[in-house]
């Protein structure tokens, strides 16, 4: 795990994204009796990723302050779940794989020189939502729901500085120009290595429910941050036939299905709702 995370580094708030999102993900598949993550569970998961309790507490406090997580109380225990923006991002990512793109969303922003902090916040928010920079102060993404993104931009105080445009079609010549922005041959080499390293991480498990959950969870987050979030939002017809991104997704999906029962059992045991005395 340590070697994998040194190759594909993840911030603490990114690493714990998986257990925070896990219950809402399972609910989409109508799986019952799935409670939200307890603090003890997050401590154990973070420890497996090399994160101290102090670092986790600091991150949770910041995430609560930024409203990127929502504390909930169940059986008198503090639990944590993701906020609406994160659910919107997850829904958009899943939708992209099930349907053909209905167009693109282009984000353009403008700030004064004194507003560098706001500029950085905007870039980070757009990148988290899957937007890719293609020109100065301009980002692009496949079109999806953006209600929570717009709300988050307003909450961050940059709503008047950012414009989101829905574009139904981009000229083929312009798409080819966009293709060059992502240096596809170099990216293919990266994706192939990422798949190899991720497969080794999952297959290196000791077979226990907890270790499988941790390794697959870290793999999914690394995929989201280092692959999905940086994927060029372009029609598949413009990409090489053997473009390996889909193979990575299939690897993770297959592992999640194969070990799904063990992962769910681990979750239920570790986040058990205590019966009232």
Backbone as CSV, one residue per row, in Angstrom:
resi,resn,N_x,N_y,N_z,CA_x,CA_y,CA_z,C_x,C_y,C_z
1,UNK,0.833,-1.209,0.000,0.000,0.000,0.000,0.868,1.260,0.000
2,UNK,1.937,1.259,0.815,2.808,2.430,0.937,3.448,2.768,-0.399
3,UNK,3.954,1.774,-1.111,4.607,2.002,-2.400,3.602,2.547,-3.407
4,UNK,2.406,1.997,-3.401,1.366,2.427,-4.340,1.013,3.893,-4.100
5,UNK,0.859,4.266,-2.834,0.480,5.639,-2.509,1.625,6.629,-2.725
6,UNK,2.853,6.131,-2.699,3.972,7.027,-3.016,4.029,7.285,-4.520
7,UNK,3.561,6.319,-5.314,3.538,6.473,-6.767,2.336,7.299,-7.209
8,UNK,1.200,7.064,-6.535,-0.042,7.785,-6.848,-0.535,8.465,-5.568
9,UNK,0.119,9.555,-5.186,-0.188,10.194,-3.907,-1.617,10.738,-3.842
10,UNK,-2.179,10.638,-2.632,-3.536,11.115,-2.390,-3.561,11.889,-1.076
11,UNK,-4.240,13.012,-1.065,-4.400,13.775,0.163,-5.333,13.033,1.108
12,UNK,-5.283,13.368,2.384,-6.105,12.672,3.372,-7.587,12.777,3.035
13,UNK,-8.048,13.964,2.649,-9.462,14.110,2.314,-9.845,13.282,1.091
14,UNK,-8.886,13.030,0.194,-9.147,12.187,-0.971,-9.186,10.713,-0.569
15,UNK,-8.243,10.294,0.268,-8.176,8.896,0.682,-9.449,8.433,1.373
16,UNK,-10.000,9.276,2.247,-11.181,8.841,2.991,-12.475,9.037,2.196
17,UNK,-12.336,9.492,0.963,-13.505,9.671,0.108,-14.265,8.351,-0.064
18,UNK,-13.529,7.252,-0.179,-14.185,5.967,-0.447,-15.108,5.532,0.690
19,UNK,-14.639,5.448,1.924,-15.578,5.057,2.985,-16.690,6.070,3.220
20,UNK,-16.453,7.342,2.946,-17.501,8.343,3.100,-18.586,8.176,2.035
21,UNK,-18.195,7.742,0.847,-19.125,7.593,-0.274,-19.769,6.200,-0.327
22,UNK,-19.124,5.217,0.281,-19.511,3.813,0.135,-20.995,3.549,0.407
23,UNK,-21.556,4.005,1.534,-22.967,3.699,1.812,-23.922,4.231,0.738
24,UNK,-23.709,5.467,0.291,-24.584,6.039,-0.734,-24.429,5.312,-2.070
25,UNK,-23.220,4.805,-2.334,-23.013,4.029,-3.551,-23.813,2.738,-3.507
26,UNK,-23.775,2.041,-2.368,-24.499,0.778,-2.241,-26.003,0.982,-2.294
27,UNK,-26.480,2.101,-1.773,-27.918,2.359,-1.772,-28.465,2.479,-3.187
28,UNK,-27.615,2.876,-4.115,-28.051,2.947,-5.507,-28.340,1.554,-6.056
29,UNK,-27.775,0.539,-5.413,-28.001,-0.848,-5.829,-28.990,-1.561,-4.903
30,UNK,-29.712,-0.760,-4.101,-30.773,-1.255,-3.218,-30.267,-2.255,-2.172
31,UNK,-29.022,-2.071,-1.737,-28.480,-2.910,-0.677,-28.857,-2.308,0.663
32,UNK,-29.464,-3.097,1.527,-30.041,-2.594,2.766,-29.081,-2.739,3.951
33,UNK,-29.481,-2.111,5.045,-28.748,-2.199,6.323,-27.295,-1.737,6.193
34,UNK,-27.108,-0.620,5.514,-25.778,-0.037,5.358,-25.768,1.312,6.071
35,UNK,-25.102,1.382,7.194,-25.026,2.627,7.957,-23.858,3.472,7.453
36,UNK,-23.816,4.706,7.895,-22.705,5.580,7.515,-21.484,5.295,8.381
37,UNK,-20.330,5.819,7.977,-19.054,5.493,8.610,-18.933,6.106,10.002
38,UNK,-18.498,5.291,10.962,-18.200,5.809,12.298,-16.788,6.378,12.314
39,UNK,-16.503,7.151,13.338,-15.163,7.729,13.459,-14.129,6.622,13.653
40,UNK,-14.465,5.597,14.437,-13.527,4.488,14.649,-13.195,3.783,13.343
41,UNK,-14.206,3.620,12.490,-13.948,2.969,11.204,-12.996,3.823,10.361
42,UNK,-13.237,5.129,10.348,-12.366,6.021,9.584,-10.946,6.019,10.128
43,UNK,-10.802,5.897,11.458,-9.470,5.780,12.063,-8.753,4.544,11.532
44,UNK,-9.454,3.408,11.517,-8.844,2.153,11.067,-8.471,2.215,9.586
45,UNK,-9.360,2.767,8.789,-9.100,2.877,7.353,-7.910,3.799,7.108
46,UNK,-7.894,4.930,7.809,-6.796,5.884,7.655,-5.472,5.259,8.076
47,UNK,-5.488,4.492,9.171,-4.262,3.840,9.652,-3.704,2.897,8.577
48,UNK,-4.581,2.163,7.899,-4.137,1.253,6.841,-3.492,2.012,5.693
49,UNK,-3.843,3.291,5.558,-3.280,4.131,4.499,-2.103,4.969,4.988
50,UNK,-1.684,4.747,6.248,-0.549,5.477,6.786,-0.877,6.863,7.295
51,UNK,-2.142,7.098,7.664,-2.578,8.411,8.154,-2.814,8.333,9.658
52,UNK,-2.275,9.278,10.416,-2.432,9.292,11.862,-3.826,9.771,12.258
53,UNK,-4.207,9.489,13.503,-5.494,9.948,14.013,-5.571,11.473,14.018
54,UNK,-4.460,12.109,14.401,-4.432,13.561,14.440,-4.668,14.178,13.063
55,UNK,-4.016,13.613,12.051,-4.178,14.125,10.685,-5.607,13.926,10.209
56,UNK,-6.194,12.790,10.568,-7.573,12.529,10.165,-8.536,13.506,10.840
57,UNK,-8.346,13.720,12.147,-9.236,14.650,12.867,-9.152,16.061,12.259
58,UNK,-7.933,16.489,11.931,-7.755,17.807,11.324,-8.485,17.888,9.987
59,UNK,-8.362,16.840,9.189,-9.018,16.810,7.880,-10.531,16.810,8.012
60,UNK,-11.057,16.014,8.940,-12.511,15.970,9.138,-13.046,17.330,9.585
61,UNK,-12.308,17.993,10.450,-12.729,19.323,10.910,-12.791,20.307,9.747
62,UNK,-11.775,20.256,8.893,-11.749,21.153,7.741,-12.875,20.819,6.766
63,UNK,-13.142,19.529,6.559,-14.195,19.118,5.639,-15.578,19.510,6.165
64,UNK,-15.760,19.438,7.491,-17.021,19.883,8.077,-17.180,21.387,7.900
65,UNK,-16.097,22.108,8.093,-16.128,23.564,7.942,-16.421,23.954,6.494
66,UNK,-15.865,23.190,5.551,-16.083,23.469,4.129,-17.395,22.871,3.615
67,UNK,-18.080,22.133,4.481,-19.353,21.488,4.143,-19.217,20.476,3.013
68,UNK,-18.061,19.806,2.957,-17.886,18.738,1.979,-18.261,17.388,2.565
69,UNK,-18.478,17.341,3.895,-19.034,16.161,4.541,-20.152,16.608,5.466
70,UNK,-21.020,15.652,5.797,-22.162,15.945,6.654,-22.151,14.991,7.847
71,UNK,-21.884,15.478,9.057,-21.970,14.620,10.245,-23.421,14.213,10.486
72,UNK,-23.632,12.964,10.815,-24.964,12.463,11.156,-24.860,11.685,12.457
73,UNK,-25.960,11.578,13.167,-25.964,10.840,14.428,-26.894,9.640,14.317
74,UNK,-26.405,8.477,14.685,-27.194,7.252,14.663,-26.820,6.438,15.892
75,UNK,-27.804,5.920,16.599,-27.613,5.183,17.847,-26.623,5.899,18.776
76,UNK,-26.777,7.233,18.839,-25.967,8.092,19.694,-24.485,8.093,19.325
77,UNK,-24.165,7.701,18.106,-22.777,7.693,17.645,-22.626,8.653,16.476
78,UNK,-21.499,9.357,16.458,-21.217,10.280,15.352,-20.806,9.481,14.120
79,UNK,-21.425,9.794,13.016,-21.096,9.161,11.744,-20.911,10.245,10.693
80,UNK,-20.349,9.838,9.552,-20.032,10.832,8.526,-20.450,10.334,7.148
81,UNK,-20.938,11.277,6.335,-21.297,10.980,4.943,-20.877,12.160,4.074
82,UNK,-20.874,11.941,2.764,-20.484,13.008,1.849,-21.636,13.991,1.656
83,UNK,-21.298,15.190,1.186,-22.275,16.247,0.947,-22.847,16.126,-0.473
84,UNK,-23.905,16.887,-0.779,-24.567,16.792,-2.087,-23.662,16.992,-3.296
85,UNK,-22.648,17.889,-3.197,-21.768,18.111,-4.344,-21.047,16.827,-4.725
86,UNK,-20.537,16.086,-3.727,-19.823,14.852,-4.003,-20.742,13.808,-4.641
87,UNK,-21.995,13.781,-4.198,-22.952,12.847,-4.792,-23.244,13.222,-6.240
88,UNK,-23.299,14.517,-6.530,-23.524,14.970,-7.901,-22.363,14.563,-8.796
89,UNK,-21.138,14.716,-8.285,-19.950,14.332,-9.058,-19.977,12.837,-9.352
90,UNK,-20.333,12.022,-8.342,-20.385,10.575,-8.524,-21.452,10.205,-9.551
91,UNK,-22.625,10.839,-9.470,-23.710,10.565,-10.405,-23.308,10.916,-11.830
92,UNK,-22.638,12.048,-12.009,-22.197,12.458,-13.344,-21.190,11.481,-13.916
93,UNK,-20.269,11.010,-13.075,-19.250,10.074,-13.539,-19.887,8.765,-14.006
94,UNK,-20.873,8.265,-13.237,-21.557,7.034,-13.613,-22.387,7.225,-14.873
95,UNK,-23.007,8.397,-14.998,-23.856,8.682,-16.157,-23.039,8.724,-17.431
96,UNK,-21.826,9.247,-17.356,-20.972,9.348,-18.541,-20.707,7.974,-19.139
97,UNK,-20.634,6.948,-18.293,-20.308,5.620,-18.777,-21.524,4.901,-19.344
98,UNK,-22.716,5.352,-18.979,-23.934,4.657,-19.401,-24.588,5.292,-20.623
99,UNK,-24.308,6.549,-20.878,-24.969,7.249,-21.970,-23.952,7.998,-22.818
100,UNK,-24.374,8.309,-24.031,-23.528,9.127,-24.894,-23.581,10.575,-24.420
101,UNK,-22.494,11.276,-24.578,-22.439,12.663,-24.132,-23.474,13.510,-24.863
102,UNK,-24.205,14.334,-24.116,-25.218,15.202,-24.707,-24.638,16.573,-25.009
103,UNK,-23.333,16.678,-24.980,-22.681,17.949,-25.220,-21.577,18.195,-24.210
104,UNK,-21.167,19.449,-24.107,-20.069,19.809,-23.226,-20.467,21.002,-22.361
105,UNK,-19.810,21.114,-21.215,-19.938,22.309,-20.390,-18.574,22.976,-20.352
106,UNK,-18.534,24.231,-20.734,-17.294,24.998,-20.711,-17.379,26.006,-19.575
107,UNK,-16.364,26.002,-18.731,-16.290,26.947,-17.610,-15.215,27.986,-17.917
108,UNK,-15.591,29.236,-17.845,-14.659,30.350,-18.071,-14.699,31.250,-16.843
109,UNK,-13.527,31.623,-16.331,-13.521,32.472,-15.144,-12.568,33.653,-15.321
110,UNK,-12.829,34.683,-14.519,-12.011,35.899,-14.578,-11.854,36.470,-13.177
111,UNK,-10.597,36.733,-12.774,-10.306,37.280,-11.453,-9.270,38.397,-11.573
112,UNK,-9.281,39.290,-10.602,-8.243,40.310,-10.515,-6.960,39.671,-9.971
113,UNK,-5.839,40.334,-10.123,-4.570,39.803,-9.626,-4.594,39.577,-8.120
114,UNK,-5.366,40.387,-7.407,-5.442,40.275,-5.947,-6.311,39.112,-5.491
115,UNK,-6.962,38.421,-6.430,-7.897,37.339,-6.088,-7.308,35.955,-6.367
116,UNK,-6.021,35.780,-6.111,-5.367,34.506,-6.410,-5.966,33.356,-5.588
117,UNK,-6.339,33.632,-4.333,-6.940,32.596,-3.500,-8.247,32.112,-4.113
118,UNK,-9.078,33.039,-4.560,-10.351,32.669,-5.180,-10.130,31.922,-6.494
119,UNK,-9.094,32.337,-7.231,-8.763,31.652,-8.487,-8.378,30.195,-8.203
120,UNK,-7.557,29.984,-7.174,-7.123,28.627,-6.818,-8.300,27.775,-6.367
121,UNK,-9.211,28.357,-5.562,-10.406,27.636,-5.119,-11.246,27.195,-6.313
122,UNK,-11.376,28.075,-7.284,-12.183,27.775,-8.463,-11.565,26.648,-9.277
123,UNK,-10.253,26.719,-9.491,-9.571,25.660,-10.234,-9.751,24.313,-9.553
124,UNK,-9.565,24.292,-8.231,-9.676,23.040,-7.480,-11.093,22.480,-7.564
125,UNK,-12.089,23.346,-7.470,-13.475,22.904,-7.513,-13.842,22.348,-8.885
126,UNK,-13.401,23.032,-9.932,-13.684,22.558,-11.289,-12.989,21.225,-11.564
127,UNK,-11.741,21.103,-11.131,-11.005,19.859,-11.347,-11.649,18.703,-10.594
128,UNK,-12.112,18.976,-9.365,-12.772,17.928,-8.590,-14.028,17.441,-9.308
129,UNK,-14.709,18.351,-9.992,-15.950,18.008,-10.691,-15.694,17.441,-12.086
130,UNK,-14.432,17.185,-12.419,-14.118,16.513,-13.677,-13.780,17.419,-14.843
131,UNK,-13.649,18.724,-14.598,-13.305,19.647,-15.678,-11.802,19.580,-15.967
132,UNK,-11.465,19.778,-17.237,-10.080,19.741,-17.688,-9.713,21.090,-18.307
133,UNK,-8.554,21.619,-17.922,-8.108,22.896,-18.480,-7.656,22.704,-19.931
134,UNK,-8.157,23.554,-20.826,-7.735,23.482,-22.230,-7.237,24.811,-22.764
135,UNK,-7.430,25.897,-22.003,-6.931,27.215,-22.396,-6.821,28.070,-21.145
136,UNK,-6.232,29.239,-21.290,-6.069,30.136,-20.151,-7.438,30.473,-19.554
137,UNK,-7.610,30.131,-18.263,-8.854,30.422,-17.544,-10.076,29.741,-18.153
138,UNK,-9.888,28.618,-18.849,-10.999,27.917,-19.482,-10.889,26.412,-19.241
139,UNK,-11.977,25.813,-18.789,-12.043,24.380,-18.509,-13.222,23.774,-19.255
140,UNK,-13.148,22.456,-19.519,-14.202,21.787,-20.265,-14.518,20.442,-19.635
141,UNK,-15.762,20.025,-19.755,-16.195,18.730,-19.239,-17.364,18.251,-20.080
142,UNK,-17.605,16.931,-20.067,-18.819,16.408,-20.678,-20.006,16.934,-19.876
143,UNK,-21.063,17.305,-20.549,-22.203,17.931,-19.873,-22.876,16.970,-18.898
144,UNK,-23.208,17.479,-17.725,-23.920,16.702,-16.710,-24.629,17.655,-15.762
145,UNK,-25.178,17.131,-14.687,-25.838,17.995,-13.713,-24.820,18.947,-13.090
146,UNK,-25.223,20.180,-12.877,-24.284,21.134,-12.279,-24.934,22.024,-11.222
147,UNK,-26.092,21.612,-10.710,-26.775,22.418,-9.689,-25.909,22.624,-8.452
148,UNK,-25.307,21.531,-7.960,-24.486,21.623,-6.744,-23.184,22.355,-7.019
149,UNK,-22.648,22.206,-8.225,-21.436,22.947,-8.591,-21.714,24.446,-8.576
150,UNK,-22.815,24.844,-9.184,-23.166,26.263,-9.198,-23.355,26.794,-7.775
151,UNK,-24.017,25.993,-6.935,-24.234,26.393,-5.539,-22.908,26.521,-4.805
152,UNK,-21.992,25.579,-5.056,-20.688,25.612,-4.395,-19.871,26.826,-4.836
153,UNK,-19.979,27.194,-6.100,-19.282,28.384,-6.590,-19.808,29.640,-5.900
154,UNK,-21.130,29.694,-5.720,-21.725,30.842,-5.023,-21.289,30.848,-3.562
155,UNK,-21.337,29.668,-2.921,-20.943,29.572,-1.511,-19.486,29.962,-1.307
156,UNK,-18.654,29.701,-2.311,-17.228,30.051,-2.227,-16.985,31.526,-2.537
157,UNK,-18.048,32.229,-2.893,-17.912,33.653,-3.176,-17.384,33.977,-4.556
158,UNK,-17.439,32.997,-5.488,-16.902,33.234,-6.836,-17.979,33.059,-7.906
159,UNK,-19.232,33.040,-7.481,-20.323,32.835,-8.429,-20.369,33.864,-9.538
160,UNK,-19.965,35.097,-9.257,-19.986,36.159,-10.268,-18.741,36.155,-11.147
161,UNK,-17.770,35.316,-10.802,-16.520,35.283,-11.568,-16.448,34.110,-12.536
162,UNK,-17.368,33.158,-12.398,-17.306,31.935,-13.194,-18.568,31.813,-14.049
163,UNK,-18.374,31.507,-15.312,-19.487,31.318,-16.239,-19.475,29.881,-16.758
164,UNK,-20.617,29.218,-16.724,-20.749,27.859,-17.228,-21.634,27.878,-18.471
165,UNK,-21.094,27.399,-19.585,-21.819,27.400,-20.848,-22.041,25.961,-21.315
166,UNK,-23.265,25.630,-21.669,-23.571,24.312,-22.228,-23.472,24.397,-23.742
167,UNK,-22.572,23.594,-24.311,-22.352,23.589,-25.762,-22.745,22.214,-26.303
168,UNK,-23.675,22.184,-27.228,-24.178,20.903,-27.731,-23.187,20.203,-28.655
169,UNK,-22.411,20.967,-29.403,-21.515,20.340,-30.377,-20.269,21.183,-30.575
170,UNK,-19.130,20.496,-30.749,-17.864,21.170,-31.039,-17.369,20.698,-32.399
171,UNK,-16.930,21.618,-33.218,-16.452,21.293,-34.551,-15.328,20.255,-34.483
172,UNK,-15.310,19.336,-35.452,-14.320,18.250,-35.463,-12.890,18.775,-35.433
173,UNK,-12.619,19.845,-36.155,-11.264,20.416,-36.159,-10.871,20.912,-34.765
174,UNK,-11.826,21.520,-34.070,-11.542,22.000,-32.712,-11.346,20.831,-31.753
175,UNK,-12.107,19.748,-31.971,-11.927,18.561,-31.128,-10.531,17.981,-31.319
176,UNK,-10.054,17.961,-32.543,-8.706,17.460,-32.809,-7.666,18.329,-32.123
177,UNK,-7.907,19.637,-32.087,-6.990,20.541,-31.390,-7.004,20.266,-29.891
178,UNK,-8.207,20.005,-29.365,-8.310,19.675,-27.944,-7.563,18.386,-27.627
179,UNK,-7.610,17.448,-28.564,-6.958,16.156,-28.360,-5.467,16.320,-28.069
180,UNK,-4.832,17.303,-28.698,-3.408,17.531,-28.514,-3.080,18.028,-27.107
181,UNK,-4.078,18.630,-26.439,-3.836,19.173,-25.094,-3.482,18.072,-24.090
182,UNK,-3.927,16.842,-24.370,-3.748,15.778,-23.380,-2.630,14.800,-23.724
183,UNK,-1.860,15.085,-24.787,-0.693,14.261,-25.121,-1.034,12.765,-24.997
184,UNK,-1.960,12.320,-25.831,-2.537,10.986,-25.725,-1.502,9.852,-25.726
185,UNK,-0.480,9.848,-26.600,0.493,8.743,-26.557,1.171,8.608,-25.188
186,UNK,1.539,9.752,-24.598,2.167,9.730,-23.272,1.173,9.273,-22.218
187,UNK,-0.087,9.673,-22.363,-1.111,9.289,-21.396,-1.383,7.783,-21.451
188,UNK,-1.340,7.207,-22.621,-1.568,5.764,-22.754,-0.532,4.984,-21.954
189,UNK,0.730,5.409,-22.009,1.779,4.746,-21.235,1.488,4.840,-19.740
190,UNK,1.044,6.023,-19.298,0.688,6.199,-17.888,-0.460,5.276,-17.489
191,UNK,-1.496,5.201,-18.312,-2.673,4.387,-17.983,-2.320,2.898,-17.909
192,UNK,-1.471,2.448,-18.790,-1.062,1.034,-18.773,-0.291,0.707,-17.502
193,UNK,0.594,1.619,-17.073,1.344,1.398,-15.846,0.425,1.468,-14.630
194,UNK,-0.517,2.391,-14.661,-1.473,2.514,-13.555,-2.277,1.222,-13.408
195,UNK,-2.717,0.661,-14.510,-3.484,-0.588,-14.445,-2.643,-1.715,-13.858
196,UNK,-1.397,-1.812,-14.285,-0.503,-2.860,-13.789,-0.279,-2.719,-12.290
197,UNK,-0.004,-1.504,-11.832,0.248,-1.262,-10.408,-1.004,-1.510,-9.566
198,UNK,-2.158,-1.136,-10.099,-3.406,-1.321,-9.362,-3.759,-2.796,-9.244
199,UNK,-3.538,-3.532,-10.298,-3.790,-4.975,-10.262,-2.887,-5.653,-9.228
200,UNK,-1.627,-5.238,-9.155,-0.696,-5.794,-8.177,-1.131,-5.454,-6.750
201,UNK,-1.624,-4.242,-6.552,-2.086,-3.837,-5.221,-3.241,-4.710,-4.761
202,UNK,-4.223,-4.920,-5.619,-5.398,-5.714,-5.245,-5.024,-7.172,-5.038
203,UNK,-4.224,-7.722,-5.931,-3.835,-9.134,-5.826,-2.871,-9.392,-4.672
204,UNK,-2.284,-8.326,-4.126,-1.375,-8.487,-2.990,-2.076,-8.556,-1.659
205,UNK,-3.399,-8.591,-1.660,-4.164,-8.628,-0.416,-3.920,-9.923,0.348
206,UNK,-4.042,-9.843,1.689,-3.914,-11.054,2.503,-5.214,-11.861,2.528
207,UNK,-6.223,-11.378,1.828,-7.486,-12.113,1.720,-8.510,-11.781,2.777
208,UNK,-8.134,-11.030,3.801,-9.093,-10.680,4.846,-10.085,-9.648,4.318
209,UNK,-11.260,-9.625,4.933,-12.298,-8.693,4.495,-11.810,-7.252,4.589
210,UNK,-11.145,-6.924,5.699,-10.688,-5.550,5.912,-9.631,-5.154,4.886
211,UNK,-8.674,-6.036,4.628,-7.585,-5.700,3.709,-8.095,-5.552,2.287
212,UNK,-9.044,-6.392,1.895,-9.633,-6.267,0.562,-10.372,-4.946,0.432
213,UNK,-11.137,-4.587,1.459,-11.873,-3.318,1.433,-10.897,-2.154,1.293
214,UNK,-9.843,-2.158,2.086,-8.892,-1.055,2.068,-8.193,-0.917,0.719
215,UNK,-7.734,-2.038,0.180,-6.989,-1.989,-1.078,-7.872,-1.588,-2.263
216,UNK,-9.062,-2.150,-2.309,-9.970,-1.796,-3.403,-10.440,-0.356,-3.250
217,UNK,-10.668,0.068,-2.001,-11.066,1.453,-1.755,-10.007,2.442,-2.209
218,UNK,-8.760,2.190,-1.852,-7.664,3.071,-2.267,-7.531,3.067,-3.793
219,UNK,-7.707,1.899,-4.402,-7.601,1.796,-5.861,-8.657,2.639,-6.565
220,UNK,-9.884,2.606,-6.040,-10.956,3.398,-6.647,-10.654,4.893,-6.535
221,UNK,-10.185,5.321,-5.378,-9.895,6.748,-5.206,-8.737,7.173,-6.106
222,UNK,-7.700,6.342,-6.184,-6.571,6.656,-7.069,-7.045,6.755,-8.514
223,UNK,-7.964,5.875,-8.890,-8.533,5.924,-10.240,-9.290,7.228,-10.457
224,UNK,-10.120,7.614,-9.483,-10.910,8.843,-9.611,-10.005,10.070,-9.738
225,UNK,-8.978,10.143,-8.862,-8.124,11.333,-8.820,-7.110,11.363,-9.958
226,UNK,-6.446,10.239,-10.212,-5.339,10.236,-11.170,-5.742,9.843,-12.589
227,UNK,-6.929,9.256,-12.746,-7.359,8.830,-14.086,-8.638,9.547,-14.510
228,UNK,-9.734,9.237,-13.836,-11.030,9.769,-14.258,-11.066,11.292,-14.262
229,UNK,-10.541,11.899,-13.208,-10.592,13.359,-13.091,-9.729,14.069,-14.119
230,UNK,-8.806,13.348,-14.747,-7.924,13.975,-15.732,-8.172,13.441,-17.146
231,UNK,-9.235,12.632,-17.317,-9.541,12.093,-18.632,-9.996,13.200,-19.581
232,UNK,-9.525,13.183,-20.811,-9.984,14.184,-21.781,-11.459,13.986,-22.088
233,UNK,-12.298,15.022,-21.940,-13.729,14.885,-22.194,-14.023,14.912,-23.687
234,UNK,-13.600,13.865,-24.378,-13.709,13.801,-25.827,-14.454,12.540,-26.257
235,UNK,-15.115,12.571,-27.395,-15.790,11.364,-27.901,-14.798,10.215,-28.087
236,UNK,-15.249,9.005,-27.770,-14.356,7.842,-27.855,-13.839,7.617,-29.272
237,UNK,-14.574,8.101,-30.282,-14.135,7.905,-31.674,-12.824,8.634,-31.975
238,UNK,-12.475,9.616,-31.146,-11.240,10.353,-31.365,-10.046,9.713,-30.666
239,UNK,-10.315,8.748,-29.797,-9.247,8.093,-29.050,-8.826,6.802,-29.740
240,UNK,-7.577,6.337,-29.539,-7.135,5.082,-30.146,-8.020,3.910,-29.738
241,UNK,-8.139,2.937,-30.585,-9.018,1.794,-30.325,-8.613,1.039,-29.062
242,UNK,-7.320,0.978,-28.770,-6.837,0.240,-27.598,-6.616,1.155,-26.391
243,UNK,-7.285,2.298,-26.368,-7.126,3.234,-25.242,-7.482,2.524,-23.948
244,UNK,-6.553,2.482,-22.953,-6.683,1.556,-21.809,-7.536,2.026,-20.634
245,UNK,-8.124,3.220,-20.680,-8.873,3.693,-19.507,-10.021,2.760,-19.144
246,UNK,-10.734,2.252,-20.148,-11.864,1.363,-19.884,-11.404,0.074,-19.206
247,UNK,-10.226,-0.420,-19.558,-9.697,-1.638,-18.932,-9.459,-1.434,-17.438
248,UNK,-9.035,-0.224,-17.050,-8.827,0.065,-15.628,-10.158,0.034,-14.891
249,UNK,-11.154,0.670,-15.462,-12.478,0.693,-14.845,-13.030,-0.736,-14.694
250,UNK,-12.883,-1.549,-15.740,-13.374,-2.929,-15.698,-12.639,-3.741,-14.631
251,UNK,-11.333,-3.508,-14.475,-10.555,-4.196,-13.442,-11.115,-3.895,-12.060
252,UNK,-11.376,-2.620,-11.771,-11.887,-2.229,-10.466,-13.310,-2.726,-10.256
253,UNK,-14.117,-2.658,-11.292,-15.498,-3.130,-11.180,-15.537,-4.634,-10.925
254,UNK,-14.696,-5.372,-11.630,-14.629,-6.817,-11.455,-14.188,-7.182,-10.041
255,UNK,-13.173,-6.474,-9.522,-12.690,-6.735,-8.164,-13.768,-6.411,-7.133
256,UNK,-14.511,-5.322,-7.355,-15.558,-4.924,-6.422,-16.692,-5.936,-6.402
257,UNK,-17.020,-6.489,-7.559,-18.080,-7.500,-7.636,-17.603,-8.815,-7.027
258,UNK,-16.391,-9.217,-7.378,-15.843,-10.484,-6.888,-15.751,-10.504,-5.365
259,UNK,-15.295,-9.409,-4.777,-15.094,-9.343,-3.327,-16.181,-8.525,-2.625
260,UNK,-17.262,-8.254,-3.349,-18.317,-7.398,-2.813,-18.908,-7.886,-1.504
261,UNK,-19.162,-9.182,-1.416,-19.777,-9.730,-0.202,-18.852,-9.550,0.995
262,UNK,-17.550,-9.803,0.803,-16.603,-9.623,1.898,-16.504,-8.153,2.312
263,UNK,-16.534,-7.259,1.341,-16.438,-5.837,1.639,-17.663,-5.347,2.410
264,UNK,-18.840,-5.818,1.997,-20.072,-5.428,2.684,-20.103,-5.997,4.100
265,UNK,-19.667,-7.251,4.251,-19.613,-7.859,5.589,-18.682,-7.082,6.507
266,UNK,-17.535,-6.696,5.966,-16.588,-5.899,6.759,-17.215,-4.580,7.168
267,UNK,-17.891,-3.934,6.243,-18.523,-2.644,6.542,-19.573,-2.792,7.646
268,UNK,-20.427,-3.795,7.503,-21.503,-3.987,8.487,-20.946,-4.309,9.872
269,UNK,-19.916,-5.162,9.906,-19.330,-5.525,11.204,-18.648,-4.328,11.863
270,UNK,-17.931,-3.553,11.070,-17.141,-2.457,11.630,-17.972,-1.209,11.926
271,UNK,-19.122,-1.067,11.251,-19.964,0.107,11.461,-21.327,-0.284,12.026
272,UNK,-21.326,-1.357,12.788,-22.566,-1.909,13.316,-23.338,-0.878,14.138
273,UNK,-24.647,-0.832,13.890,-25.516,0.028,14.705,-25.836,-0.693,16.008
274,UNK,-25.455,-0.081,17.110,-25.669,-0.699,18.415,-27.149,-0.670,18.775
275,UNK,-27.639,-1.810,19.261,-29.026,-1.895,19.692,-29.182,-1.195,21.042
276,UNK,-30.290,-0.458,21.215,-30.503,0.241,22.497,-30.666,-0.744,23.633
277,UNK,-30.127,-0.374,24.777,-30.199,-1.265,25.940,-31.605,-1.281,26.526
